Amino acid sequence: MQLTLERADAFARMPLAYLRQEYPNHIMHVLHGAADVLSPRAMHPVFYGCYDWHSAVHGFWLLLRCVQRFPALPARSDIEDIFDEHFTRELMERETDYFRVGGRGPFERPYGFGWILALDQELAQSALPRAAAWRSAMTPLTMEIRSRLLDYLSKLSYPIRVGTHYNTAFALALSLDYARHVQDSELETVIVDSALRYFSKDTDYPAHYEPGGDEYISGALTEALLMSKALPTADFPAWFDRYLPRVAEVSQIMQPAHVSDPTDPKIAHLDGLNLSRAWCMKTVLRHLPATHAARPAMESSVQRHIGASIDQVVGSHYSGGHWLASFAMLALED
């Protein structure tokens, strides 16, 4: 299954609508007093749509990604308009102010951190004429998140392996790509050192326990994704074989998850799991030898996972529609 101009445009139309949709909204917000009872847009003048903050962030990421892949994207002018509307210095300064209030250190950590850095990377490589101005407006927030990620890794003694927002490997994989793209050697070194400290000694990961009922990423495969980026190229295959021996025989990983109710916000996560698994496996395969024993099973599994959930993306219920297109983009990209 391929990423086409028509499919990318359909993906882009979803955040174009939802990034301006304030409600329904899932707020994660620490109240210090009555004055902190605010609407989503009052708290987050840029990232108030798409049901929650992190989905708004990667909704903007998706828009840039679509137009970068397809410069003739029909939605291009609408994408430029929504960035002009939201990515102003005034609004970004107010967005950053939210993080400067005491007691909000854990807000969107680490999932939202990874997506902010991925968004900045996409702005940095965008060919859109005003992308540099949008990126400049977002710089205070990007630097705030960078600082928070470094602080977090300095005190995170143990990795978090769950298949939801708190997963350590997912955020580090996005953040490592960012650090390398912008040539931030300090951040790159800290991320690589952290990844090796957390995961390099892992063996025989219990992947047969996956998936959990509301997971949208695979703890097993997301860790492998990160380590394919963090380890030297020559060292990854041996690590992978120790980490997931006989992976081709683990049906719980090789077979797509069943989504019983795509209108349930938590159960709909499993469509994201299928798409993110495909992304992880495609990335891992690029780092395995052509003769690796697991390659045929993984290659066919990629297609099964995409096929199981790709039709649930465009036109899906808002419980999945506010975020699934970003994961579909990752799954379909080469």
N, C-alpha and C positions, 0 to 999 in steps of 0.2 A: 504494500500500500504506500502511495507516494504523497508527498506534500505538493499540492498544486496551487496555482494562483487562485483558483476558485475556492479551494478549501481554506487557504490562508485568509482570503477576504472574508469568508464566512466566520472564521475564528475571530478576526478583528472586530467584526460588527458586534460581538457580544460585549467585550469591555467598553466599546464606544457607547453602548447604552447603559451598562451597569455602573460605570465609573461616575456617572451623575445621579445614580439612584441611591438615595440616602437610607431608605428603609425597604425591607426589614434590615436590621443591623445587629450584629453580635458584638457587643462592646466588652473589651477587657480593660477595665479602668479602675484605678485606686482612688477612692474618695477620701479626701482629707477633711471635708466639711461640706456644708450645704452649697457653697459656691461652686463646688466641683460637679454638681449635677448639671451636665451640659449635653447638648445634642451632638451626634457624631461629627457634624460639619463644624460646629464650634470648636471641638477639640482638635479635629484633623481637617483643616481647610483644603488640603490637597488629596489626602487618601481617605475620604469619607465614604466612598461608594463600595460596590461589590461585596456587600454584606459584612466584610471585616477588613481591617487595615492591611494585612499582608496580601490579601487577594487583590486589593486596589493597587498595591505596589506592583505585583507581577502582572496585573492587567495592563499597566503602562509598559512594562517590559515586553509583553506580548505584542503590543501595537508596534513598538520599534522593531521587534524581531521580524514581524510579518512584512513590514515595508522594506527592511534591509534585504530580506530574501527576494522580495518582488517589488522593485522600484515602481513598477506600473500598477501597483495595487489600486483598485478603484476607490478604496477607503482612504487613500493617502491624504487628501486635503482635509478630511474630517479628523484624521489623526493629528495633523499639524495644528488644527484649530483647538483640539482638546488639550494639547500640550501648551499652547499659547495661553489658554485660559487658566490652567492649573499651575504651571511651572514658572511662577513669577517670584522675584526675590522676597516680596512682602509675604506671600502665602507660605513659601518655604521657610522663612524665618519663624513664622508662627507655628508651622509644623514642627520645627526643631525645638521651639520653646516647650512643647509638651514633654520632651525628654529631660528638660532641665529642672523639672519639679522633683523634689525629693521623694523617694519611695517608689519611683517608676523604673528602677534599674532593670527589673526582669521583664519589662514590657516588650513583647515580641522577640524575646531572646530564646533561641538563636535564629529561628526560622525567618522572621522578618528582617533580621540583620543580613542574612545571606541574600535575600531578595533585593534589599536596597543596594547592596554592592553589585549584584547582577544587573540591576537597572542602571547604575552608574556606568558599568562597563558597556552596556548597550548604547547609552548616550555617547560614550567616548568613541565608539566605532561607527556611529550612525552617519550616513551620508546626507541626512536632511539638513537644509541650510541653517536652521535655527537650533540645531541640536546642541551646539557649543554654548549658546545662551541658556538653554534649559539646564544643561549640566552645571553651568556656573551658578545658576540660581539654587540648585540642589546641593552645592558643595558644603554648606554648613551642616546639613543633615547627614551627608555621606561621611564627613569627618567625625561627627558625633557617634555615628554607628561604628566606624572603624575603631575609635577609641574604646567604645564599649565592648567590642568583640575582643580586643587585646586584653582588656581588664578581665573579661569573663574567662578567657583561656588561661589566664595566670592563676586562677583559683578553682577551675573545674578539675577536681581530682580524678573523677571517673566519667567516662563517656555515657551519654544517654542513648539507649539503643531502641527506644520505642518507635513505632511506625507512624508517628504523628508529629506535631509541630516542634517538639522538644528534641528531636533526633539530632545528635551532634554531627554525624557524618554528612548529612544532607547540607546543612548550613556551611560546613567547612569546604565541601566540594564546590559550591557556588563561589564562596569567598576566595578560594585558592585560584580559580579561573580569573577572578577580578584582579587579585594581587599580581598575578603574572602579566595580565594584559596592561595594567597601568605601571608595571615595573616598580611595585612597592615591595622592595626586597625585605624590609623588616617584617611586614605582615606575612609575606610568603614564608619566611623562615619560621615564624611562630606557628603558622598553620601546619606546615610540614612536620615540624618537631612534635606538635600536639598530636597529629594523626599517627605518627609512628609510636608515640608514647601510649596512646590509647589502644591501638589496634594491631601493631606489628606482631605481637605474640599470640594473637587469636588463632585457635585451631579448632577444627571440627565443629563449626558453628551449628547450633540446633535449628536449622532452617525448616525442619519438618513441623515445627510449632507454628509456623506462619500459615495464613494471615490471622491477625486479630480482627475482630468484628467491625472495627471502625478505622482501620489503618489505610492510609493512602500512599505510603512508601514501605518498601521492604527493608527491614533492619539489616537483613543479610546482604541483599544486593546493593543497597546504598553504601554500606561500608566498603564493599568490593569496588564500587564506582570511585569512592574517594581514594582508596589505596592504589588504584590504577593510575591516578594522577600524582600521588605523593611518593610512591616508591620509584626507584630507578627502573627503567624499562626492562632491563635484564632480570630484575629481581621479582617482578610481579607474578609471572606464571607459577613459580615455586611457592610463593606466599598463597596464591589463590588455591593451589592444589592442597595445601595444608588446611586452609581456612574452610573451603567447601569441597571436601573430597566426595566423589561420586555424586556431584551436584545433578547430573543428568538423571539420576534415579530418584530425586526428591520430587515427587509429584506435587507436593504442596507449593513448590516454587515454580515448577515447569508448567503447571496448569493455571489458567486464569481464575480469579476469584469470582464467585457467583454473587450478583447484586440483586437481592430480593426485592428492594423497594428504592428506586432511584429518586423518589421524592423525599425520603428521609435524609436530613442533612448529614448524619453520621454514617448510615449505610451507604450513601452515595460516595463516600470516601473510597469505596472499593473499586469504583470505576477509575479513580485516580491511581489506585494501586496498580491496576492492570497496565495503565499507560506509563507510569513511572518505572515499573519493572522492565518494560520494553526498552525504555531509555537506558536504564542501567545495564541491561544485558548487551545492548548494542555497543555501549562504551567499553564494557569489559572485553567483548569479543575483539575489539580493535587492538587489545593488548595481549591477546593469547596467540600462540603459534597456529598456523594454518592447519597443523596436524593434531591439535589438541583434541582429546577424546570427547570432551563435552561439547565441542563446536556444533555438530549437527543437531543435537537436541536443543541447544540454546537458540540456534538460528530459527528453528521451527517454532520454538516457544515465543520468540519475539512476535512473530506474525499472529499466533493465536491470541496473545495478550492484546495486541492492537485491534484485531478483529472483534474481540469480545466487548470492547468499550468505545471504539471510535464513533460509532453511530449514536452514542448517548451524549455526544458533546454539543453539537449545533442543535438548537431547539429544545434542549433539555430543560427540565424543571430548574427553577432558580437555585435550588439546593446544590445542584451540581454546575449549573450554567454560569454561576458567578466566578468559577475558578478552573473548570476542567480544560478549557481551551489551552491554557498555558502548558498543562501536562501533555495534552495531545500534540502540541508543537514540539516539545522535547522528544516525544516518542517517534514522530515522523521525520524529524531532521536526520540527515546523514552526518 
